[in-house]
Amino acid sequence: MPHLPISPDAPWLAPLAGFSDLPFRLLCRELGAAVAVTEMVSAKGLFYDSRNTRRLLDTHPLDTPLVVQLFGADPDCLHRAAASLAEAGSTHFDLNCGCSVRKVVKTGAGAALLGDPDRLVACAAAMVRAIGPGRVGVKLRLGPKPPARVDLEVAGRLAEAGVAWLTLHPRHASQGFAGTADHEALAAFVAAAPLPVLASGDLMTADDGRRVLTRTGAQGVMYARGALADPRIFTRHAALFPGTAVPPALPPVCTVIRRHAALCREHADDRQALLRMRTAVPRYLRDLPGCRALRARLCRVESWDDLGGIIDEAEALGATPAQSPGEHA
Ligand SMILES: Cc1cc2nc3c(=O)[nH]c(=O)nc-3n(C[C@H](O)[C@H](O)[C@H](O)COP(=O)(O)O)c2cc1C
C-alpha cells in the first residue's frame, strides 16, 4: 500500500515542468494540496548536469509529502538516481511515462516507454529496488498513439514489482493536449487496475475534480493546469469534501499573489523568481475586468516593488476573479 494519501479529499499538485518549483509547491500546500510532485527531473542529468538538475530538487521541511518525478529510460541510471536521492532524504518517486516532448522521447524516456512495456516495467522496478515498495508511482498516458491503450497487464506487472500507485492522463502521447481527456477510458482503467489510480486531465476546476472522481471511481485527483490558473483550486476542492473539518476560507486572489511572491523571494533565485511571477500573476488575474493594461505591465515587471505596486492597483480594481459557473467559493 502507498504511504501517501490517495483519496478523494486529498488532491495532489501535478508535476509541472517549469512551474511546480518549491515556492509554487509551498503555495499550493498552504491552499490545500495534500501531496506535491516536483517538475520532472532527468535521472541522467543528476550525474551529468548536476547543478541545473539539482536546483529542481530544492525543498524545505514544509514541502512534504513530496514526490520526486524522474524521467529516464535506463533502469540502472534510474536506480542510481533514486538511491542517491533517497540517501539525500527523498522518500517518494514517480516515473514519467507521459512526456511527449521530442527531446525526452527521442532518448526512449517519457511517453516512449509506453511503446516499450518491458523497459517501462524494468525502469519502475529499478526505482522500487532503490527505495523499497510503497514509495514509487508511475504516471501514464493512454498509449503512444490511438488506438493503443495502456495495457492492464503492464499495470499488473508494475504492482508485482512493488509500484504503489498509478496516475493516468487519459490522452495519447501523440495528442499532446489536443482534444479532450477520455474519462471513459480512465474509468475502465480504474475498474481493472490492481493499484490505486490518480486521475489527471482537463481538471480545470474543483467541480471537474469532483465529477471525475464520481464518474471514474479514481481514488484521487491531480490538478495541473487548473492549479496554474488558480492555486485556490485546492481550497475549493476541500470545500467540496469537507469531511469533519470546517472547510478553509477562500483567500482573495491578491492575497494569494502576494504570498506567492513572498515564497518566491524566500526560496528561489531572485531574478528567476521575478521572471516566473511575470507569467504567473497575469494568469491569476485573467478574469479581472479592466486589468488588461496591468497584465501587459506585469509581463515587463523589473522589480519586486513594481510588482507590489501592480498588485495594489489590481486590488483597487476589485480583484476577485469571476468564479466558473457552479463553483463554490
Ligand atoms: C506546463 C506543463 C508542464 C508539465 N510538466 C509535466 C511533467 O514535468 N511531468 C509530467 O508527468 N507531466 C507534466 N505535465 C502534465 C500534467 O502533469 C498533467 O498530467 C496534464 O497537464 C493533464 O492535466 P490537466 O489537463 O488537468 O492540466 C505538464 C503539463 C503542463 C501544462
The ligand as a Gaussian input file, in Angstrom:
#p B3LYP/6-31G(d) Opt

LIG

0 1
 C        3.243000      23.338000     -18.299000
 C        3.084000      21.864000     -18.054000
 C        4.150000      21.124000     -17.591000
 C        4.006000      19.739000     -17.352000
 N        5.065000      19.030000     -16.870000
 C        4.908000      17.712000     -16.592000
 C        5.977000      16.972000     -16.015000
 O        7.058000      17.500000     -15.720000
 N        5.759000      15.647000     -15.772000
 C        4.550000      15.024000     -16.065000
 O        4.393000      13.818000     -15.821000
 N        3.530000      15.731000     -16.571000
 C        3.675000      17.038000     -16.831000
 N        2.620000      17.756000     -17.314000
 C        1.298000      17.080000     -17.447000
 C        0.431000      17.346000     -16.210000
 O        1.026000      16.825000     -15.042000
 C       -0.983000      16.765000     -16.379000
 O       -0.939000      15.361000     -16.445000
 C       -1.654000      17.310000     -17.632000
 O       -1.500000      18.721000     -17.715000
 C       -3.144000      16.950000     -17.683000
 O       -3.837000      17.576000     -16.633000
 P       -4.715000      18.943000     -16.870000
 O       -5.421000      18.748000     -18.197000
 O       -5.645000      18.976000     -15.698000
 O       -3.757000      20.068000     -16.971000
 C        2.752000      19.101000     -17.589000
 C        1.676000      19.873000     -18.047000
 C        1.823000      21.239000     -18.273000
 C        0.636000      22.028000     -18.738000

